[in-house]
Amino acid sequence: MNLNNFQVHDRDLTEETLTRYQSAPAIAIDTETMGLVPGRDRLCLVQLCDPSGFVTAIRVPRGHRDAPNLKRLLEDPNIEKVFHFARFDVAQLAHTFGIDTRPIFCTKIASKLARTYTGNHGLKNLVQELEGIELDKSAQSSDWGNAENLSAEQLSYAANDVRYLLSVRDKLTRMLQREDRWELARKCFDCIPVFTELDLQQYKDIFEH
């Protein structure tokens, strides 16, 4: 991991880092949590990356509910926020910090619309196919709750989860445009906050018969 292009903050972005990210047209974002149920499993880490590959990891201690600089960034209408499975991360950020994240690009949705030749839409599969890089996912299922003492392996894993997202987004966008599915993808991205709100209120399958 290039330490000159990686930094760790506690609780929120600094003003200097916020200003840096605000100059970008798009940023990649991911979260690490204690589990997969928003409201039960708390947010532990937020990772961001700009087009230059500059990564910031924000450690979130238990009970911390206020990150005004992060909120300003993620609610900025002029910066696209790129996630892999945005539905989960957006829900965690809304539940923990009250952030209404927009606009959104989700590489999982984009992959499912564009890469209909495969059923493999995980981030590892995407990065391997589109970037030619194999991600090490060995730290994925680990304890993120002790934010002050995360291992070098955990931080490296967390950084890599955002480091390639912007490039993957660009390649998926070209595929969607080539296959005349780009407008449909945009409509799906616009729906993510609605699904997030339903998830947080524990509604399930309301579109089913």
N, C-alpha and C positions, 0 to 999 in steps of 0.2 A: 504494500500500500504506500503510495506517494504521500508522505506526511506533509509536504508543502502544499498539497491540494486537498487536505483533509483536516478538519478541526472538530472539536467536541465542545458543546456549550451545555450549561445547566439551566433548565427551566424555560428558556426562551432564546431567541436570536438576539445578538447584540445589535445596536443601532448601525454599526459599521457593516455587519453582515447583511442586515436587512436592506441597506442601501445597495449593496452589491447585487443581491438577488432581484431587487426591484428594477434593475436595468436590463434584465433578461426578458425576452419575449415569452419564454416558457421555462418551467422548472420541473424536475422530476421529484416525486415524493413517495415515501414509503413509511410504514410504521411497524414497530415490534411491540407485541402485547403479551400478556400472561395467558392468553387463550383466544378463542374465536367467537366469544359471545360479548358484544358490546353491552356495557352496563354491569356485567359481572366481572369480566376480565379486563383489567386496567391497562391503559396505555403506558408504555415504559420508555420508548425511544421514537423520535421522529427524525427521518433522514431526508435531506434535500440535496439536489445537484443541479448546477446550471449548465449551459451549453459548453462551457470551457472545461467541465469535469471537476469543478470545485464542489466538494462534498462537505456538508455540515451535519453532525449528529447532535440532536438535542436530547439530553437525558431528562426524563420526567419522573421526579420522585413521587412516591405514593401520596395522594391527597392534593397534589398541585393542580389547580384548576384555572390558571390565568397565564396566558402567553400573548400579550397584546401585539408584540411585533410579528409573531407568527400569524396571528389573526389578520393583521393588516396585509401581510403578503398573500395569504391564501384567499382573501376576499377581494383582492385587486382585480377588477374586471379586464384589465389589459394584459394580464399574464396568464397563459394557459398552464394548468396544473396537470401533470402527466403521472398516472398511477398504473400499476398492474393490479387488477381487481379493485377498482376505485370504490365500489359499493361498501366494502369493509372499512377501508382507511377513512373515507369521508364520514362514515358513521362514528368511528372512534374519535375523530377530531371534533365532530359536532357534540358528541356526548361529553367529552373531557373539557373542551375549551369554548364550546358554543360557536364554533367556526362554521360559517356557511360557505363552503368551498365552491368557487365557480371562477371561470369556466373550466371544464374537465375534459381530459382525454383519457380513456381507459384502454390499455394495450390488450387486456384479455378480451374485451368486447370486440375490439378491432380485429384481433386474431381470429375469433370465432366467425366473424363476418367475411374476412378476407381469405383465411387459410382453410377453406372447406375441404381440402384434400387430406386433412389429418384431424384426429381428435385430441392431439396433444397441444394444449394451449397454456401450459405452465410457463412461468418466466424462464426457467432453465431451458426448456425446449425452444422458446423464442430466441433467446440470446445465442444458443448453440447454432440454430439454423441461420438466423439473419446476421449475426455478428461473427460467427465462427469461433466463439469462446465458450468454454465449458465452465459454468459456475460451480463453485464448491458450496453445497447446501448442507454440509454436515452440522453447522451451528443453528440451523433453522429451528429445530425443536429443542431449545435450551431455555434455561431460566434467565429471563430478561429483567426480573424484578429488582435485582440488586444493581441499580443503575450506576452507582459510584464505582463498582468493581467489575465492570464488563471486561471480558478477556479480549486480547488482541484479535483472536479468531472471531469472536462475536462482532467486534467493530468492523473488521474486514468484510465479513459476510454482509453486515448492514449497509456498508458503503457500496458494495457491488450490486446490491439490490436496486440502487438508483443510478449507478454509474452509466448503464447502457440504455436506460429507458428512452431518452430523447432520440437517440439514433434508431432504436426499434420503432418508435412512433413515426419517424420520417419514412422508414421503409414500408410500414404497414399503411400509411397514408397513400403512398404511391400505388400500392396494390389495390386498395379500396377505390381509388380514382380510376385505375385501369379497368376494374371490373364493374364500374358504375354502381358502387355501393357506398360511396363517400357520404352522400346526403343522408342515407339511412343510418350510417354510423353516427353522424352528428346528432340526429334525432335521439338515438339511444343514449348518447352522452348527456343530452339535456334532461333525460328522465332519471338520471342517477340520484339527484337529491330527493326525488319523490320516493324511490325505493328505499333510500337511506332512512327517511322519516318513518316509513312503514316498518322497517326493521327495528328501529329504536322503540317503536310502540308495540312491537312483538306481534304484528299482523303477519299472517302467512297465507299464501295461495289465494289472495282475494280476487285474482283474475281468472281463477278456475271456475268451472260450472258449479 
